[in-house]
């Protein structure tokens, strides 16, 4: 990284970060990151398996309240992402480093205790989401296999185990380039099937569902919405790719997060609109969380719509599964200072990543929504709400005392930071009360 001084209109000097300089033997070549690439990274990170849980948790409130809730949660995630970008940008300037990860930033600003708390939340989030992915992915896989083989139903543990060993085995045995190409193919399938099911589901929308509203039921959906719209862990990478250009960073975070929001709003509307009250009355089994996707996958609103919902759901889970397995592998490699090496050396790492969620998923097959709920409430509140606000608060205060240049990316000063922390604490408090009253 080469720091180069540039002058702003107000005559203040800031350090512009050029991270993508390569020496070819004769001269330095500047290869700046693109806004398009960074936007795609954020959007791709956000669009994952969290979208599958939305219809089940937004169904009790209805389309209009859940649409409002999604927009509010997106705004919160947007501010959080900009705060992470702000502290990353200023940390890279003051430290003179070309890049730094999220947990590294936490340790620099909030010390080892803050890093341990963030690391614990990060670890819990990855394990909880992997449990959710293998159980839901196994359920869909088992249902599809049962239809193909003409069996009425397969035990849930069969699907969970098969999903984990199938996709986990591919990652264990496959080279990184192969996994990258496979994941790209899965993303393509997700996009095509998503567009197809939106087209088909549009013809099955029930007018009664469009007007139904229950604002009191919205609160229980907020934590899952927070998981679905979480992207803050890749923001430090975006700051590095865009070389500390604040304007490009803001643009990438805004566009990269608003694209998934539009997808989620469309998905939520067509799925909720396609499930009629008659379907709910005839199929509800009295469980605490009713999943309308189960009806659609069973062909309750048309056979082809059911097929597309199954395809979209399975491959959305697969892409998220791949990303979170890699995330947990990287975390354990950093903790234990291990390299992946050959297959025999990789086996302990992969076992540590895959077998705990697979075991928990087989013991409690109905854990999908619970895992997403707890992840949203605790881990996302810490990593996406409390930590970014506290880091920004401390960093701004220190830089004011040192009379150094701070470049805030979020307006509102301390009021904004207090609101961010307050909302996160309120979410956690609500979850604790709900556990207490169970």
MOUR-V183258 format. One record per residue. N is the residue number from 1. RES is the residue in one small letter. OMEGA is omega in whole degrees, -180 to 180 (* if undefined). D_CENTER is the distance of its C-alpha to the mean C-alpha in whole Angstrom. Layout:
N;RES;OMEGA;D_CENTER, N;RES;OMEGA;D_CENTER
//
This chain:
1;x;178;29, 2;x;178;32, 3;x;180;32, 4;x;-177;34, 5;x;173;36, 6;x;-176;35, 7;x;177;37, 8;x;-178;35, 9;x;-179;37, 10;x;175;38, 11;x;176;39, 12;x;179;37, 13;x;173;36, 14;x;179;32, 15;x;176;31, 16;x;-175;30, 17;x;174;28, 18;x;-175;28, 19;x;-172;26, 20;x;175;27, 21;x;179;31, 22;x;180;32, 23;x;-176;36, 24;x;-179;38, 25;x;-180;41, 26;x;-178;43, 27;x;176;40, 28;x;177;37, 29;x;180;34, 30;x;180;32, 31;x;-176;29, 32;x;174;26, 33;x;-178;22, 34;x;175;22, 35;x;-180;20, 36;x;180;19, 37;x;180;18, 38;x;177;16, 39;x;179;15, 40;x;179;14, 41;x;180;12, 42;x;-179;9, 43;x;180;10, 44;x;178;9, 45;x;-176;6, 46;x;-178;5, 47;x;-180;7, 48;x;-174;7, 49;x;178;8, 50;x;-180;7, 51;x;-177;10, 52;x;-178;12, 53;x;-175;13, 54;x;-176;13, 55;x;-179;17, 56;x;-177;18, 57;x;179;17, 58;x;-179;18, 59;x;-179;21, 60;x;-177;23, 61;x;-179;23, 62;x;-173;23, 63;x;-175;22, 64;x;178;23, 65;x;-178;22, 66;x;174;19, 67;x;177;19, 68;x;179;20, 69;x;179;17, 70;x;179;14, 71;x;179;16, 72;x;179;16, 73;x;177;13, 74;x;179;12, 75;x;177;15, 76;x;179;14, 77;x;179;11, 78;x;178;13, 79;x;179;15, 80;x;179;13, 81;x;178;12, 82;x;177;16, 83;x;177;17, 84;x;178;15, 85;x;-179;17, 86;x;-178;20, 87;x;177;20, 88;x;-179;19, 89;x;-179;22, 90;x;177;25, 91;x;179;24, 92;x;179;25, 93;x;-176;28, 94;x;-179;29, 95;x;-177;29, 96;x;-178;29, 97;x;-180;27, 98;x;179;25, 99;x;178;22, 100;x;-178;20, 101;x;-176;17, 102;x;-179;15, 103;x;176;17, 104;x;177;20, 105;x;179;20, 106;x;-179;19, 107;x;-180;22, 108;x;-173;24, 109;x;-174;24, 110;x;176;24, 111;x;-176;26, 112;x;179;25, 113;x;178;25, 114;x;179;22, 115;x;178;20, 116;x;179;21, 117;x;179;19, 118;x;179;16, 119;x;178;16, 120;x;178;17, 121;x;179;14, 122;x;180;12, 123;x;179;14, 124;x;-179;14, 125;x;-178;10, 126;x;180;10, 127;x;-179;13, 128;x;-179;12, 129;x;176;9, 130;x;174;12, 131;x;179;15, 132;x;-176;13, 133;x;-177;12, 134;x;179;16, 135;x;-179;18, 136;x;178;16, 137;x;178;17, 138;x;179;20, 139;x;-180;21, 140;x;179;21, 141;x;179;22, 142;x;179;25, 143;x;179;26, 144;x;180;26, 145;x;179;28, 146;x;178;30, 147;x;-178;31, 148;x;-177;32, 149;x;180;34, 150;x;178;36, 151;x;-177;35, 152;x;179;34, 153;x;176;31, 154;x;176;30, 155;x;-177;29, 156;x;-177;25, 157;x;179;26, 158;x;179;27, 159;x;-179;24, 160;x;-180;21, 161;x;-180;24, 162;x;180;24, 163;x;-178;20, 164;x;-178;20, 165;x;-179;23, 166;x;-176;23, 167;x;176;19, 168;x;178;20, 169;x;177;23, 170;x;180;22, 171;x;-179;20, 172;x;-175;23, 173;x;-173;26, 174;x;174;24, 175;x;-176;25, 176;x;179;22, 177;x;178;23, 178;x;180;23, 179;x;178;20, 180;x;179;19, 181;x;179;21, 182;x;180;20, 183;x;177;16, 184;x;177;17, 185;x;178;20, 186;x;179;17, 187;x;177;15, 188;x;178;18, 189;x;179;19, 190;x;-178;16, 191;x;-178;17, 192;x;-179;21, 193;x;178;20, 194;x;179;18, 195;x;179;21, 196;x;-178;23, 197;x;174;22, 198;x;179;22, 199;x;-179;25, 200;x;-177;27, 201;x;179;25, 202;x;-180;26, 203;x;-178;30, 204;x;-177;29, 205;x;180;28, 206;x;-177;30, 207;x;-180;32, 208;x;179;32, 209;x;-179;28, 210;x;-175;28, 211;x;-178;30, 212;x;180;29, 213;x;172;27, 214;x;-175;27, 215;x;-179;25, 216;x;-179;26, 217;x;-175;23, 218;x;-174;20, 219;x;-178;20, 220;x;-179;18, 221;x;-172;16, 222;x;-176;14, 223;x;178;12, 224;x;175;10, 225;x;-180;10, 226;x;177;8, 227;x;-177;6, 228;x;-176;5, 229;x;-178;6, 230;x;178;4, 231;x;-170;5, 232;x;-177;8, 233;x;-180;9, 234;x;-178;10, 235;x;177;12, 236;x;177;15, 237;x;178;15, 238;x;178;15, 239;x;178;18, 240;x;-178;20, 241;x;-177;20, 242;x;169;21, 243;x;176;24, 244;x;178;23, 245;x;-172;24, 246;x;-179;23, 247;x;179;24, 248;x;180;22, 249;x;177;19, 250;x;-178;19, 251;x;-179;19, 252;x;-179;16, 253;x;-179;14, 254;x;-177;15, 255;x;-179;16, 256;x;178;12, 257;x;-178;11, 258;x;177;14, 259;x;175;14, 260;x;178;11, 261;x;180;12, 262;x;178;15, 263;x;-178;14, 264;x;180;13, 265;x;179;16, 266;x;179;18, 267;x;-179;16, 268;x;-178;17, 269;x;-176;20, 270;x;180;22, 271;x;178;21, 272;x;179;22, 273;x;-178;25, 274;x;-179;26, 275;x;-177;26, 276;x;177;30, 277;x;179;31, 278;x;178;33, 279;x;-179;31, 280;x;-177;29, 281;x;-174;33, 282;x;-173;34, 283;x;-178;31, 284;x;-177;29, 285;x;177;30, 286;x;178;30, 287;x;-174;26, 288;x;179;24, 289;x;180;21, 290;x;-175;22, 291;x;179;20, 292;x;178;22, 293;x;177;20, 294;x;179;23, 295;x;-177;25, 296;x;178;24, 297;x;179;24, 298;x;179;27, 299;x;-178;29, 300;x;179;29, 301;x;-180;29, 302;x;-174;30, 303;x;-178;30, 304;x;176;28, 305;x;177;26, 306;x;179;25, 307;x;-179;25, 308;x;177;22, 309;x;179;20, 310;x;-180;21, 311;x;-180;20, 312;x;-177;17, 313;x;-176;15, 314;x;-176;16, 315;x;172;15, 316;x;177;12, 317;x;-178;12, 318;x;180;14, 319;x;178;11, 320;x;178;8, 321;x;180;11, 322;x;-179;13, 323;x;-177;10, 324;x;173;9, 325;x;177;13, 326;x;179;14, 327;x;-180;12, 328;x;176;14, 329;x;180;17, 330;x;180;17, 331;x;-179;17, 332;x;177;20, 333;x;178;22, 334;x;-178;21, 335;x;-175;23, 336;x;179;25, 337;x;-178;26, 338;x;170;26, 339;x;-176;26, 340;x;179;25, 341;x;-179;29, 342;x;-177;30, 343;x;-177;29, 344;x;180;31, 345;x;-180;29, 346;x;-175;26, 347;x;179;27, 348;x;180;26, 349;x;-179;23, 350;x;177;21, 351;x;180;23, 352;x;-179;22, 353;x;-167;18, 354;x;-171;19, 355;x;176;22, 356;x;178;21, 357;x;179;18, 358;x;180;20, 359;x;180;23, 360;x;179;21, 361;x;178;20, 362;x;179;24, 363;x;-179;25, 364;x;-175;23, 365;x;-177;22, 366;x;-171;21, 367;x;-173;18, 368;x;-176;15, 369;x;177;15, 370;x;180;16, 371;x;179;14, 372;x;-179;11, 373;x;-179;13, 374;x;178;14, 375;x;-179;11, 376;x;-174;10, 377;x;-172;13, 378;x;-176;14, 379;x;-179;12, 380;x;178;9, 381;x;-180;13, 382;x;-174;14, 383;x;-176;12, 384;x;-178;11, 385;x;-173;14, 386;x;-176;17, 387;x;180;17, 388;x;-179;16, 389;x;179;19, 390;x;180;21, 391;x;179;21, 392;x;179;22, 393;x;-177;25, 394;x;-179;26, 395;x;179;26, 396;x;-180;27, 397;x;-180;30, 398;x;-177;31, 399;x;173;31, 400;x;-179;33, 401;x;-179;36, 402;x;-179;36, 403;x;178;37, 404;x;-175;34, 405;x;176;32, 406;x;-179;29, 407;x;180;27, 408;x;179;25, 409;x;-178;22, 410;x;178;22, 411;x;175;25, 412;x;177;26, 413;x;-175;27, 414;x;179;27, 415;x;179;26, 416;x;-179;23, 417;x;178;22, 418;x;179;24, 419;x;180;22, 420;x;-180;19, 421;x;-179;20, 422;x;180;22, 423;x;179;19, 424;x;179;17, 425;x;178;20, 426;x;177;21, 427;x;180;18, 428;x;179;18, 429;x;179;22, 430;x;-180;22, 431;x;179;20, 432;x;179;23, 433;x;180;25, 434;x;176;24, 435;x;-178;24, 436;x;-176;28, 437;x;179;29, 438;x;*;28
//
